[in-house]
Structure formats: structure tokens, C-alpha cells
Amino acid sequence: MERVLLLSLGFGTGHNAAAKALEKQFHHQPGITTDTIDLLQLIPKTFHPLLQSGYQGMLVKFPSLYHLLYDWTYQFKLVRYVSKELVEKVGLTIRSKILARLEQFQPTKIITTHPFSLLLLPTEWEKVPTIGVVTDYELHPMWLVELPDLLCVPKKMLKRNIIDRLRWRSGVTVLETGLPIESKYYEEIGKGQARSCLSLPADDPIILVMGGGLGLGPLEQVVDVLDKLTHMQFVILTGANQSLYERLEKKGYQSHIRLEKFRPDMELFMTAADLLVTKPGGVTITEALAKKLPMLLFEAFPGQEEANQQYLVHHRVAFKTRPDTVCLQIEKFFRSRVYQENMEERFYPLISPDAAKRIVQATLEVGRSKVFV
């Protein structure tokens, strides 16, 4: 019997969401047992909030520093080595917990949605076949510090010569599976039906505005400027950011500004909408791609989100925006045929309705050869 261990690190929400989508897909396979671990939750509670808030704090308060460190991991092997050593040192604090879970579950395959997870594995378990699932639209060099046996990447992210070079130099198999999300985002439902279910206007333009699962970015500033577009319906999704929701609620916006906290039926909102204004988080934009929903992207964090933004803009399914230009761009989007002409056709080469299924099948077929670089 196959026993598949799914590892994640819950910085943000995307890595956990991808692991959850894969876990659901494995449940459709007979004779397979799965276990999912967010390694961040194994770190002592006194230390874990500092890691999470420290990561987010650096992104919000010191983006230039984060950008510098991110770029250095590309440019300098020494930085990647030091990063590896630091991650492994953190791993020592939870070594006994990881070992206990591994010995109890005895995995035959290990999947990770974050590159650091492989660095946290105890040495005696490194012979188990591993699968890496990239959850952004860029291959960060930390994936290459300790390569999995199989690396699953989004469509049209890597050029063919780069894939061939990775295979030739390291032996890793790179598979363009797409990024796994829940299958409900690929289910067909009419726009009118979705609007009716959500009590949204049948004929008005509907624009979703969100800052990812954590409600980050200048969301409050964006909503303030959108208040004047009274001829459109806006749905503001604050995710897990309760303080942001409360601040917006106190402002008493007009009825065309609808506030929502975290919603489990985001696929309905994306079906009902004509446009999404968001930060370019990996899973969020993949869900929007699945719904063929055009995007305006604001304040991409340095690193992964900038890469995600470049990917979408390059394929002409999204445009960059700022709080001081977003109103003009929204109005222009709905007036101009240039924005909307052939828009839907641009999504088809990028979407991956079978991503989770392909990753599951590839996991069951992966061999036991391991190469380190």
C-alpha cells in the first residue's frame, strides 16, 4: 500500500491550499493513505508566531530588504548555502516531532509544496522518493539546493532548454503539470446562476477586490478610491484580516461596496465577476486563471509575487495597477475592446484542470533515484 506524506510550510496560505488540493485528489485513489503536515505548526508555539509575523513584517515594512535577500539567493551560492544551514538549524528544533510522525506513518512517497521542507527531513528518510510542487510562477533557486526526484511546475513557466538543462545536469524530472487547486474552480456554472446564488446584480459590472487569504496590501486605500464608481458593484474580500474588515465596515460605504470576510465559496464569486483586483499570490491567480477572470494586480511583494505578476502580464491576462490609477483602468477595461478582445482565448494555454490528477499519477510512478546538487 502506498503511503503518501504531504509536507507544507504555512507562510501565507498558498502552500497549504495546494497540499489540501492534492490530498483531496489522493482520496479518489484506492489503496492509498495520506498524511498532511504543516511543518510550521510543529515549531514551538512561542517561536512559531515570530516566524510567521517576521516573514510578513519583512514583506510589509521592509520590502527592499526582502527583495535584496531574495535576489541574493539567485546570485550567490554562499547565500543559498547559508540559507540551507539556517533552515536545517530550525529543523533541529522539531527533529523529534518530524521523526515521530515519519516513523508512525512510514511514508513510501513524500510530496512538498515548499522547498524548505526537503531541508527539514532527517537524513535517514532522504531515500524515500520525493516530489516537489511549485506553487508560484517562478522556480526559486532554493528548490535546487536539494532536488526532489520529480519537480512539478506550472505551464509555460520554464523554457524547454531550461527544463532539458535541469534534467541533464541533475537528473531531476521536470513535469509541466500546472499548479494544483481545488477541482470546484474548474466546474462549469453560468454567470447568471452564480450571481443569483450570491444575491449580486444580474446586469451590472461586478469587480472582486482582495488581498489574498490574509488581506494584505493597500486594500483599504483601494476601496476608498473605488467608492466613487457607483455604477459598478464591488465585492471586497478581506480574508482572515479581521481588523481590516472592521475598519472598512466602520466607514459606512454605499451599497455598491459589499464587504465579505473569508468565504469558502470563492469559486462562485469568481464565476460571477467580470474582473479581479488583487495581489498576485500563486494560488489566488491560479483560481482566477481557471475561471478565465481578467485581473488588475496591485503591490506585488518582491520575489514570488513579482514573478507571478510578470507571468500574467506577459501572457496578457492581467495588467498592473496602483491605487491612484485603478479607477481609470477599471472604467477603461469595460469601455475598451482592446482590453477584452480575444481575452478568453489567452487563458486556455495556461489553465490546468487536471493538475492535481497528473501530480498524483506521477507521484505513484516516480522512481527511487536521488540526485543532490
Sequence and secondary structure as in RCSB ss.txt:
>XXXX:A:sequence
MERVLLLSLGFGTGHNAAAKALEKQFHHQPGITTDTIDLLQLIPKTFHPLLQSGYQGMLVKFPSLYHLLYDWTYQ
FKLVRYVSKELVEKVGLTIRSKILARLEQFQPTKIITTHPFSLLLLPTEWEKVPTIGVVTDYELHPMWLVELPDL
LCVPKKMLKRNIIDRLRWRSGVTVLETGLPIESKYYEEIGKGQARSCLSLPADDPIILVMGGGLGLGPLEQVVDV
LDKLTHMQFVILTGANQSLYERLEKKGYQSHIRLEKFRPDMELFMTAADLLVTKPGGVTITEALAKKLPMLLFEA
FPGQEEANQQYLVHHRVAFKTRPDTVCLQIEKFFRSRVYQENMEERFYPLISPDAAKRIVQATLEVGRSKVFV
>XXXX:A:secstr
 EEEEEEE  SSSHHHHHHHHHHHHHTTSTTEEEEEEEGGGGS TTTHHHHHHHHHHHHHH HHHHHHHHHHHHH
 HHHHHHHHHHHHHHHHHTHHHHHHHHHHH  SEEEESSTHHHHTS GGGTTS EEEE  SSS  GGGGTS  SE
EEE TTSS HHHHHHHHHHH  EEEE      GGGGS   HHHHHHHTT  SSS EEEEE TTTT SSHHHHHHH
HTT TTSEEEEE TT HHHHHHHHHT   TTEEEE   TTHHHHHHH SEEEE   HHHHHHHHHTT  EEEE  
 TTHHHHHHHHHHHTTSEEEE TTTHHHHHHHHHH HHHHTTHHHHHTTT  TTHHHHHHHHHHH        
